[in-house]
Amino acid sequence: MVIFKNLNLDIKAVFDKDPAARNLFEVILTYPGFHAIFWYRISHVLWKIKLKLLARVISNIVRMLTGIEIHPGAKIDGGFFIDHGMGVVIGETTEIGSNVTIYQGVTLGGISSNKGKRHPTIASNVIVGAGSKILGPLNIGTNTKIGANSVVIDNIPEGSTVVGIPGKVVSKEFSSNAPDLYHNKISDPTTDEMVLLQEKLKDLENKINKLKS
């Protein structure tokens, strides 16, 4: 069954992406991110067979126990890894591809009370940094990295690195499947713009001084 295949990929993702994971029993017993995705897989099956109340009850119990809220209507492929996880919110019409990693405090939320598609679509091999908010029915391309505390409100092309409020693409290059979101190596677009502005002001001052002399 698909549910068992995805759970196997979820477990594999823990060992691939978390160097602190030592053995299977530790993951099963102590990882809230895995607990949340395990029970999401079950509640999602219940949601699809129209046992929606029971599915919501399960997701709410899991939220109280783990601090992670995944709506059972969301669609999440295998290899999904939630690191730490406290404060993670994933809305009903969210769609997540394979091999996606998200950190604590991430919101995949909606911006409308209208029915229909109102949450993000996250492609495969995406990394979403701690505290980031991805809002609305937008698309995040494959191999994209979202920096910590970014607020993304527009579509993001594949292979991008995004930072800031609102989120801006600061680089476009192929990203490996490994969760290598090194924030110390991500450029700050606000700082870059300030440096450019200072250079322009200095150039203007030099031109004014030449005119005066």
N, C-alpha and C positions, 0 to 999 in steps of 0.2 A: 504493500500500500504506500501511497505517496507520503502519508503522515510519518511512517517509520523511516522512509528514505530521507525526508527532510530533517527528522530528529537526529539521524546518524550524521548528517552533514553539519547540524548545529553543534553536536558534541565535538566533531573533528575541528570545527572552527575555533572552539575554546582552546584546544591544544595548539593549534596553528598560530593563534593570535595573542595568547596570554602566557608568558613565560613562567608565571606563578602557578599555573595548573600542573599538579604533580601526578594525579591519577584519576581514574574514572569515578571512584567512590567520592572523592573530594568534590569533584565537579557536580555530581548528582546531589550531594548533601548540602553543599555550602555556597553554591553560586546562584544568587538571586536572578541574574540575567537568564541563566538556563532554566530556572524554575518558571520564570515568566513566559519564555518562549514555549516550554513544554506544555503548560496549561493553555496557552494561546492556541497551540495546534489542536488540542482537544475541543476547546470552545469554538474554534473556527468550523470544525466538522459539524458540531451541533447547530451552529448558525446556518450552515448551508442546508441542513435537513429540516430547517424551520423551527428548531427548538431554541428560539432566540432568547426567551426569558432565561432559560437555564444557562445559556451561553453567557449572557450578561451577568448573571449571578456569579458564575465562576470567575469571570474577568474582574469583577469588583472585589471578590475575596482575595484574588492574587494581588490586586493593587494594594490592599491593606497589608498584606504579608510582605510584599517586596518593594513597594513604592514605585512600581512600574505599571503603567496603564496601557494595555494594548486592546483596542476594540476588537471583538471577535469577527467583525466584518472586514477587517483589513486583510490584504493579500500579501503574504510574506513567503518568499522562496527559501530554499535551504541554505545552510551556511551562515545563518544570521547570528551575529555576536553582539550582545549588549554588555559592555564593560562597566562594572559597578552597578549602574542602572538607576539609582535613586532619582526620582523626578522625571523619568522618561514618559512621554505621552505620545501615543500613536493613534491617530483618528480613524474613523470608520472606513473612509474611502481611500485610505493610503494604500499604495502598491509598492512593494519593495522587491528588488531583484535578488539574485544569488550573491553570496559572499559579501554582504554588507556589514559594516561595523559602525555602531553608534556608542557614544559615551554618555555619562550621567548628565541629566538636566536637559536632554534634547527633546524638542517638541516638533512633531510632524503634524501640524494643525491646520484648521480651516479658517477662512476669513469671511464666511457667509453663512447665514442661517437657512439658505435655500437648500432643497433636497438635490441629490445628484452628486456628481464628482466635485468635491470641495477640499480635498487633501492632496498632498504631493504624490508624485510618482518618482520613486528612486530607482535608478537603473542598477545594474550589477557592479560589483567591485568599488563601491562608494564608501568613504569614511566620513563620518559626521562628528566633529569635535564637541567637547563638553560644553553644555549650555547653549548650543546653537538652536535657532528657531527657523524652520522651513515652513512657510505659511502659504496656503492656497493651492489650487489645482495646477501647480507648475511641474516641470520636468527637470530632474537632475540627471545629467548624462553619465554614461559609464566612466569608470576610472577617475571620478571626481573626488576632491578632498575639500571639506568644509571646515574652516578654522574655528577654534573655540569661540563661543559667544557671538558668532555671526548671525545676522538676520537676513534670510534669503527670501526675496519676494518676486524674483524673476526667474525665467528659465535659465538653466546653466548648461552650456555645451559640454560634451564629453572631454575628458582629459584635463579639466580645469582645477585650479586651486582658488578657493574663494575665501575672502576675509572681510570683516567690517560690517557696519550698520549704515545703510543697507549693504548686503553682501556684494562685493565687487570681485571680478575675476582678475587675479594678479599674475597668473601664469597659466600657460596651456602646454602641457607635455604629457606623455604617456606615464601612467602610474602603475606600479606593480600591484599585485594582489595583496601584498603584505601591508599591515596597518602602520605606515611610516609617516604619520602626520607630525613632522618636526616643526613645531611652531617657532622655534628660534631661527629657522631658515626661511620663514615666510615673510615676504616684504609687506610693509604697512603702507597702503595707498595714501592715507592721510599725511603721513610723514614725508612720503615721496613728493606729494603736491606742495607741502610747506617748503621743502628744500628747493624745489623748482621755483616757487614764488620768491624765495630769498635771493636766488641767483638772478632772477629778472629784476628785482629791486636794486641789487648791486650794480647790474648792467646799466639801469636807468640813472643811478647816481653818478656813475662814471661818465655817461654821456652829458649829463647836466653840468658836471664839473668842467668838462672839456669846453662846453659852450660858454661858461663863465670866464674861462681863462683867455 
